[in-house]
Amino acid sequence: MNIDIAGLPSDRIVFSVSPLTELGDALHALSEPGHHPGVHGWATATSAALEPDLADRLLEAEFLWRHTFSDIFLPYAGVRGHDGRPGATLAEDLDLLDRIDDERFVTSALEFTCAGLVEPGNPSPLTNAAMRARALDMAAARGPRQVKFTQRLLADPVRVRGWIRRLFEDCDQAFFADTWRRVSVQLVADARHKTEVLRRKGVREAMGAVSAALTLDEEAGRLSVDKLAEARTTAVDPDVGTGLTLLPSSFGWPHLMVLYAPGWRPVIQYPVRLPDLPAPASVELLQLRMEALAHPMRMRLCRNLARSAYTTGELADSHRITAPEVSRHLSVLKKAGLITTRRRGRYVLHQLDLTVVARIGSDFLEGVLR
């Protein structure tokens, strides 16, 4: 995934915080606590304390945040003529959400459950009968609750938008205001620190401080995001506005969210790094490791290497293949970072790195969720 930033002034790269975006992350954590073990205690306590009416309404609209993240939680990036900065309060963010026109709101709300609605050039389901039928048909695959909500949204978007705003306001009153007071201190400090890194050391250092998944190609003017998604957007668009917004999140890990919808300014929301969380493995490295282990002979070699350290000759004798064949397989495993090698006198011993192998499952999950 790439963001074109050629010609983007550094003062148009903004580190900020958004109560509404963080509320979206918090709602996702409530719906999918398994994705966010670091906030499992908060999610359990908050869910148990919800009033039944609020819990029912959250269930009705949870497609907006459960399986992915709707762009309606980032309205500051979609308001035409706005500077791309979030509001200072949840109320201000919701006011920005109110400024998004109905067509943009509807396509954003239905984007992930009705895939393809926001492709460039597609007509709005509010005005086009074929797109409306397509939206309803795709919603039907998600179940009756999704169909009912889509019907309501297409029939009376103004009323549903008011319903959603009240839902978010009730979440604020029930639990999020207290949560935001607690987490915003860290988020504001992180945004301030990244702004200072940007000012003193430049864009490359600032992006590196955000995440190892961000890579800047200064010559090409391109910011690459290591995600299992192919997309491209620009931070320099005269029709949309020039700028890139970056937001720290307490509830976001392991997700690294990128807004790249047509007609919206790009936004990157990144998790605030906690000391006990490992650095994310790159998608390329994860693929390399899985491919290395997929070969049947290398799997058999790993059976030995997991138990003890072996020389190339010992592995060749054990598996009745030549030493050069063993060396080729070991080279693949070593390139993937799966084995360690040490010398003892004239012998070279190889052993499986159990810590790295044990992380492959969680690395894969973090990679696809990123």
C-alpha positions, 0 to 999 in steps of 0.5 A, a space after each residue: 500500500 502506497 501514499 504519494 507524498 511528493 511535494 508535500 510540505 512537512 508542515 502538512 503532515 499532522 500528528 493529532 488525536 481524535 476522540 471519534 476515531 478512538 471511540 471506533 477502536 474501542 467499539 471494535 475492541 468490545 466486539 472483537 476482544 480476541 483481537 486485542 488481548 491488551 485491553 481484554 480486562 477493559 472490554 470485559 468490564 465495559 461490556 458487563 456494565 452496558 445498559 441493555 438498551 445501549 447494548 442492543 443498539 450497539 449490536 444493531 450497528 456493529 458492522 460499522 466497526 466489528 470486522 473492519 473500520 468504517 470511514 465515518 469514524 474519520 470525518 475530518 478527512 472527508 469534509 470538503 474544504 476542511 484542513 484535515 484536522 480532527 476535532 478537539 472533543 467528541 462533539 466537535 468530531 461529530 459536528 464534522 461527521 454531520 458536515 459530510 454529505 449524505 451520499 458520502 456518508 451512506 457509501 462509507 457506512 456500507 463500504 465494507 459490507 457492500 464491497 465495491 460501492 465506493 469504487 471511483 465512478 460508481 453512482 450512489 445507491 441513494 440515487 441509482 436503482 441498480 446500485 441500491 439493489 446491489 447494496 441490498 443484495 450484498 447486505 442480505 449475505 450478511 444477515 437480516 440485521 444488516 438488511 434492515 439497517 441498509 434499508 433504513 439508511 437508504 430510505 432515510 439517511 438523515 434520520 439514521 445519521 441522527 440515530 448514529 450520532 445519538 448512539 455515539 453520544 450515549 457511548 460517551 456518557 456510558 463509558 467512553 468519556 472516562 476512557 478518553 480522559 485516561 488514554 488521551 494523556 498518552 495519545 496527546 504526548 505521543 502525537 506531540 513527541 512525533 511532531 517534535 521528531 518530524 520538526 527536528 529530524 525530518 519525515 523519514 525519522 518521524 515515519 520510522 518512529 511511528 511504525 517499522 511497517 512504514 517505509 519512506 522512499 524520498 527519491 520517489 516521494 512515496 510512503 509505503 505501508 507494509 500491509 496485506 492490501 494493494 492500494 494507492 492514494 495521494 496526500 497531494 490532491 488539489 481537489 481533496 486538499 493537501 495533507 497527511 494525518 497520523 493518529 496514535 491509538 491505545 486500542 488499535 494494536 495490532 491494527 495499522 489502519 490506513 484511510 485511502 478512499 477516493 476523495 478523502 485525505 489519507 490518514 494513518 492510525 497507528 498503535 501506541 507501542 507498549 514495551 512488552 509488545 514485539 515489533 511487527 514482522 514484515 509481510 515479506 518476512 512472514 511469507 518467507 518463513 511460511 514458504 520455507 517451512 512448507 517444503 516437506 524435507 525442510 519440515 523433516 530437518 526442523 524436526 531434528 533441529 528443534 531437538 538439538 544442534 546438528 552439523 550438516 553431515 549429521 543431517 545428511 546421514 540422518 535423512 539419506 541426502 547429500 550434504 550440499 542438499 542439506 546446505 541448500 535447505 539450511 540456507 533457505 531456513 537461515 535466510 528466513 531467520 528460522 535457524 541459528 548457527 554457531 561454531 564449535 571447533 571445526 564443527 558448524 552446528 545448526 539449530 531451530 530458533 524456537 522463539 521465532 517459530 513459536 511467533 509465526 502464528 501470532 505474526 501471521 494473525 497480526 499481519 492479516 489484521 494489520 
